[in-house]
């Protein structure tokens, strides 16, 4: 039996690995380069037409959207570099001074043909081609090989299944939420006891370091957004993009407010040192409230990264219940802080700041607030899409009317509720 379980576990890991977007992208690049080389062997007079697979590798992108938006510029940069290299190979050949002139000329040509961020690739392609190019008919064969590689690369991006990076972005968002939760739990534990100034300062530094985590999550989300655009494997890509983006925006606001809360705790620790931040009962309420908010942050991340309607509905109900419980604890904490201020008014401003900051976090994660913001972003994105691509928008609307594209039940319910509340 142990051998069977190990075999099953290995099989599951293998299947998951095969579906990993990194593996898919690697296989797509290898297939594109190989096919381009095979085709070039038949059409190019070169014995080893390596320019074709090189161009295919340069053209194959991580996402289909990146291919369609950046592929033309990349192909132009490669072709421009090849033409510059051919011209230099026929005139001067490869020497140290001709290499310097080649780089200058290639970069200038890249600016002229407006290949944007691919200007360096003009010089790179020119140097690579010049290193393997001879004069005569063989030099012009590089143009054929480049076109073969470009066509094969574009075809592989269109025909082979483009990877979807939503799962990776979801994992990044949930990872950020769990790091926020751990920081909140530590802050709550210290608030319930005697908080040293150096401990409060360390929590403040941890809150500031969350900014770097947000940058990494934002990069993963941008890649996921590109993978959803124009991807035939994805339905309702706009909805997925808006849900993930608004979810990350909310978490970013929560981390900013958490950093302000850590700053408040630090100031309170300095002011009340060597006394504890709060009275015993008040500190226990702060710890309980931060623990409940921390759980709600994770539930919110799970909600925005859940694509199945049934799972999203249960996640939304769990988040709403946690927010209601946190709201009850917040009200109790407000009463305790009021009593503490009445006894000792030295820190009334900082105590009020604590309530203000936890209220902001709770408001940002509120389900009604999220629904309104989601609808606003969907309307804004839809309006921009209609302005950019009116024909494609009419086609998508006709498909939606015929029932082929449907809005998830949870979003439909949120839309109806938001409109009824606004009326």
C-alpha positions in Angstrom: 0.0 0.0 0.0 2.7 2.6 0.7 4.2 2.0 -2.7 0.8 2.5 -4.3 0.2 5.8 -2.4 3.7 7.0 -3.4 3.1 6.1 -7.0 -0.2 8.0 -7.0 1.4 11.1 -5.4 4.1 11.0 -8.0 1.5 10.8 -10.7 -0.4 13.7 -9.3 2.7 15.9 -9.1 3.6 14.9 -12.7 0.2 15.9 -14.0 0.2 19.2 -12.1 3.7 19.9 -13.4 2.7 19.3 -17.0 -0.1 21.9 -16.6 2.2 24.4 -15.1 2.4 27.6 -17.3 6.2 27.6 -17.1 6.3 24.1 -18.5 3.7 25.0 -21.2 5.7 28.1 -22.2 9.0 26.1 -22.4 7.3 23.5 -24.6 5.8 26.1 -26.8 9.2 27.8 -27.3 10.9 24.5 -28.1 8.2 23.4 -30.5 8.3 26.8 -32.3 12.0 26.7 -32.6 12.1 23.1 -33.8 9.4 23.6 -36.4 11.0 26.8 -37.7 14.3 24.9 -38.1 12.7 22.0 -39.9 10.9 24.4 -42.3 14.0 26.5 -42.9 16.0 23.3 -43.7 13.7 22.8 -46.7 13.4 26.4 -47.9 16.8 28.0 -47.0 20.0 27.3 -48.9 22.0 27.3 -45.6 23.1 24.0 -44.2 22.3 25.1 -40.7 19.6 27.8 -40.8 19.8 28.8 -37.1 18.3 32.3 -37.7 14.9 30.7 -38.1 14.7 29.1 -34.7 16.4 32.1 -33.1 13.7 34.4 -34.5 10.9 31.9 -33.4 12.3 32.0 -29.9 12.3 35.8 -29.9 8.7 35.9 -31.2 7.1 33.4 -28.9 5.7 35.3 -25.9 4.5 34.3 -22.5 0.9 35.3 -23.3 -1.2 35.6 -26.4 -2.0 39.2 -25.8 1.8 40.0 -25.5 2.3 38.2 -28.8 -0.3 40.1 -30.7 0.6 43.5 -29.2 4.4 43.1 -29.1 5.0 40.5 -31.8 5.0 42.9 -34.7 7.5 45.2 -33.1 9.7 42.2 -32.2 9.6 40.9 -35.7 10.4 44.4 -37.1 13.4 44.6 -34.7 14.7 41.2 -35.8 14.2 42.0 -39.5 15.8 45.4 -39.1 18.8 43.9 -37.4 19.2 41.2 -40.0 19.1 43.9 -42.8 21.7 46.0 -41.0 23.9 42.9 -40.6 23.6 41.9 -44.2 24.6 45.4 -45.3 27.7 45.3 -43.1 28.6 41.8 -44.1 28.7 42.8 -47.8 30.5 46.1 -47.2 33.1 45.6 -44.5 32.7 42.2 -42.8 33.3 41.7 -39.1 36.1 43.6 -37.4 36.3 45.4 -34.1 35.6 48.8 -35.6 32.9 47.5 -37.9 31.2 45.9 -34.8 31.1 49.3 -33.1 29.6 50.9 -36.2 27.2 48.0 -36.5 25.9 48.6 -33.0 25.5 52.4 -33.5 23.7 51.9 -36.9 21.4 49.1 -35.5 20.4 51.2 -32.5 19.7 54.2 -34.8 17.7 52.1 -37.2 15.7 50.7 -34.2 14.7 54.3 -33.3 13.7 55.0 -36.9 11.4 51.9 -37.3 9.9 52.6 -33.8 10.2 49.2 -32.3 9.9 50.9 -28.8 11.4 48.7 -26.1 12.9 46.3 -28.6 15.5 48.7 -29.9 18.3 46.7 -28.2 17.1 43.6 -30.0 17.9 45.3 -33.4 21.6 45.5 -32.3 21.5 41.9 -30.8 20.0 40.4 -33.9 22.5 42.3 -36.1 25.5 41.0 -34.1 24.3 37.5 -34.0 23.6 37.4 -37.7 26.8 39.1 -38.7 28.8 36.5 -36.7 27.4 33.7 -38.9 26.8 35.5 -42.2 28.9 35.5 -45.3 28.6 37.7 -48.4 26.5 36.8 -51.4 23.3 34.8 -51.7 23.9 33.2 -48.3 23.5 36.5 -46.6 20.1 37.1 -48.1 19.0 33.7 -47.0 18.9 35.1 -43.5 15.9 37.2 -44.5 14.0 34.1 -45.5 15.0 32.3 -42.3 13.9 35.3 -40.3 10.5 35.4 -41.9 10.1 31.6 -41.4 10.9 32.0 -37.7 8.5 34.9 -37.4 5.7 33.1 -39.1 6.2 29.9 -37.2 6.5 31.7 -33.9 3.3 33.6 -34.5 1.5 30.5 -35.6 2.6 28.6 -32.5 1.3 31.4 -30.3 -2.1 31.2 -32.0 -2.5 27.5 -32.4 -0.9 26.1 -29.3 -2.8 26.6 -26.0 -1.5 29.9 -24.5 -0.9 29.5 -20.7 -3.1 31.2 -18.2 -1.3 32.7 -15.2 -4.4 33.3 -13.0 -3.6 30.5 -10.5 -0.1 31.9 -9.9 -1.5 35.4 -9.4 -4.1 34.0 -7.0 -1.4 32.3 -5.0 0.5 35.5 -4.8 -2.5 37.4 -3.6 -3.3 34.8 -1.0 0.4 34.7 0.1 0.3 38.5 0.6 -2.9 38.1 2.7 -1.4 35.5 4.9 1.7 37.6 5.5 -0.6 40.5 6.5 -2.5 38.1 8.8 0.7 37.0 10.6 1.7 40.6 11.2 -1.7 41.5 12.6 -1.6 38.5 14.9 1.9 39.5 16.3 0.7 43.1 16.8 -2.4 41.9 18.6 -0.4 39.6 20.9 2.0 42.5 21.8 -0.9 44.9 22.3 -2.4 42.5 24.9 0.8 42.5 26.9 3.6 44.9 27.6 4.8 46.2 24.3 8.4 47.4 24.2 9.3 50.3 22.0 11.8 48.1 20.0 9.1 45.5 19.4 6.6 48.1 18.1 9.3 49.5 15.9 10.1 46.1 14.5 6.4 45.6 13.6 6.5 49.0 11.8 9.4 47.8 9.7 7.6 44.6 8.9 4.6 46.6 7.7 6.8 48.7 5.5 8.4 45.6 4.0 4.9 44.6 2.8 5.3 47.3 0.1 7.9 45.1 -1.6 5.5 42.1 -1.5 2.8 44.2 -3.2 5.2 45.1 -6.0 5.9 41.4 -6.6 2.2 40.5 -6.5 1.4 43.4 -8.9 3.9 42.0 -11.4 2.3 38.5 -11.2 -1.2 40.1 -11.6 -0.1 42.0 -14.7 1.1 38.8 -16.2 -2.2 37.1 -15.3 -4.2 40.0 -16.8 -2.2 39.7 -20.1 -2.8 36.0 -20.2 -6.5 36.5 -20.0 -6.7 39.0 -22.8 -7.7 37.6 -26.2 -7.1 34.1 -24.8 -9.5 31.5 -26.4 -9.2 29.3 -23.4 -10.7 31.9 -21.1 -14.4 33.0 -21.0 -15.3 36.3 -19.3 -11.6 37.4 -19.1 -12.6 41.0 -18.4 -14.5 39.9 -15.3 -11.5 37.8 -14.0 -9.1 40.8 -14.6 -11.4 43.3 -12.8 -12.0 40.9 -9.8 -8.3 40.3 -9.3 -7.2 43.9 -9.8 -9.8 45.3 -7.4 -9.0 42.6 -4.9 -5.3 43.5 -5.0 -6.1 47.3 -4.7 -8.1 46.5 -1.6 -5.3 44.5 0.0 -2.9 47.3 -0.9 -5.1 49.8 0.9 -5.3 47.5 3.9 -1.5 47.1 4.1 -1.1 50.9 4.0 -3.6 51.3 6.8 -1.9 48.5 8.7 1.4 50.4 8.4 -0.3 53.5 9.8 -1.7 51.3 12.7 1.8 50.0 13.4 3.0 53.6 13.4 0.3 54.4 16.0 1.3 51.5 18.2 4.9 52.7 18.0 4.0 56.2 19.0 1.8 54.9 21.8 4.6 52.6 23.1 7.0 55.6 23.2 4.4 57.8 25.0 3.4 55.2 27.6 6.7 53.5 28.1 7.2 51.6 30.5 3.5 51.1 30.9 1.5 48.8 28.6 -0.3 50.2 25.5 -3.7 49.5 26.9 -5.4 48.3 30.0 -5.7 44.5 30.4 -9.3 44.2 29.2 -8.8 46.7 26.4 -5.6 45.0 25.2 -7.5 41.7 25.1 -10.1 43.3 22.9 -7.5 44.7 20.6 -5.9 41.3 20.2 -9.3 39.7 19.5 -10.2 42.4 17.0 -6.9 42.1 15.1 -7.2 38.3 15.0 -10.7 38.6 13.6 -9.6 41.2 11.0 -6.6 39.0 10.1 -8.9 36.0 9.4 -11.2 38.3 7.3 -8.2 39.4 5.2 -7.4 35.8 4.3 -11.1 35.1 3.5 -11.2 38.2 1.3 -8.2 37.0 -0.6 -9.8 33.6 -1.1 -12.9 35.3 -2.3 -11.3 37.3 -5.0 -9.2 34.4 -6.2 -12.1 31.9 -6.4 -13.5 31.5 -9.9 -16.3 29.0 -9.3 -19.6 30.6 -8.4 -20.6 28.1 -5.7 -17.2 28.4 -4.0 -17.3 32.2 -4.3 -20.7 32.4 -2.7 -19.6 30.4 0.3 -16.4 32.4 0.6 -18.5 35.6 0.5 -20.7 34.3 3.3 -17.8 33.4 5.4 -16.2 36.8 4.9 -19.5 38.6 5.8 -19.8 36.6 9.0 -16.2 37.4 10.0 -16.7 41.1 9.3 -19.9 41.1 11.4 -18.0 39.5 14.3 -15.2 41.9 13.9 -17.7 44.8 13.9 -19.1 43.6 17.2 -15.7 43.4 18.7 -14.9 46.8 17.3 -17.9 48.3 19.1 -16.9 46.8 22.3 -13.3 48.1 21.9 -14.7 51.6 21.2 -16.5 51.5 24.5 -13.4 50.3 26.4 -11.2 52.9 24.8 -13.8 55.6 25.8 -13.7 54.5 29.4 -9.9 54.4 29.3 -9.7 57.9 27.9 -12.1 59.1 30.6 -9.7 57.7 33.2 -6.6 59.0 31.5 -6.8 61.4 28.6 -3.1 61.5 27.8 -3.3 59.3 24.7 -6.8 60.1 23.5 -5.6 61.0 20.0 -3.7 57.8 19.5 -6.6 55.7 20.9 -8.9 57.4 18.4 -6.5 56.8 15.6 -6.6 53.0 16.4 -10.3 53.0 16.0 -10.1 55.0 12.8 -7.6 52.7 11.2 -9.4 49.4 12.0 -12.6 51.0 10.8 -10.9 51.8 7.5 -9.8 48.2 7.0 -13.2 46.8 7.8 -14.9 49.3 5.4 -12.5 48.3 2.6 -13.3 44.6 2.9 -17.1 45.2 3.3 -18.9 43.0 0.7 -21.3 45.9 -0.3 -18.3 48.2 -0.8 -16.6 45.5 -2.9 -19.7 45.0 -5.1 -20.0 48.7 -5.8 -16.4 49.1 -6.7 -16.4 45.9 -8.8 -19.4 47.2 -10.8 -17.8 50.6 -11.2 -14.6 49.0 -12.6 -16.5 46.7 -14.9 -18.5 49.6 -16.3 -15.4 51.7 -16.8 -13.5 48.8 -18.4 -16.4 48.0 -20.7 -16.7 51.6 -21.8 -13.0 51.8 -22.6 -13.3 48.5 -24.5 -16.3 49.8 -26.5 -14.4 52.9 -27.5 -11.3 51.0 -28.6 -12.9 48.0 -30.3 -16.6 48.7 -31.1 -17.0 45.8 -33.5 -15.5 43.2 -31.1 -17.7 44.6 -28.3 -20.9 44.2 -30.4 -19.8 40.6 -31.3 -19.3 39.8 -27.6 -22.6 41.3 -26.6 -24.4 39.2 -29.3 -22.8 36.1 -27.9 -23.7 37.0 -24.4 -27.3 37.6 -25.5 -27.4 34.1 -27.1 -26.3 32.6 -23.8 -22.8 31.6 -24.7 -21.3 34.1 -22.2 -22.9 34.3 -18.8 -22.1 36.5 -15.8 -21.6 34.4 -12.6 -24.6 34.2 -10.3 -22.7 35.8 -7.4 -21.9 38.9 -9.5 -25.4 39.1 -10.9 -26.8 39.0 -7.3 -24.3 41.7 -6.3 -25.3 43.9 -9.2 -29.0 43.6 -8.4 -28.4 44.3 -4.7 -26.2 47.3 -5.4 -28.8 48.8 -7.8 -31.7 48.3 -5.3 -29.7 49.9 -2.5 -28.8 52.9 -4.7 -32.4 53.4 -5.7 
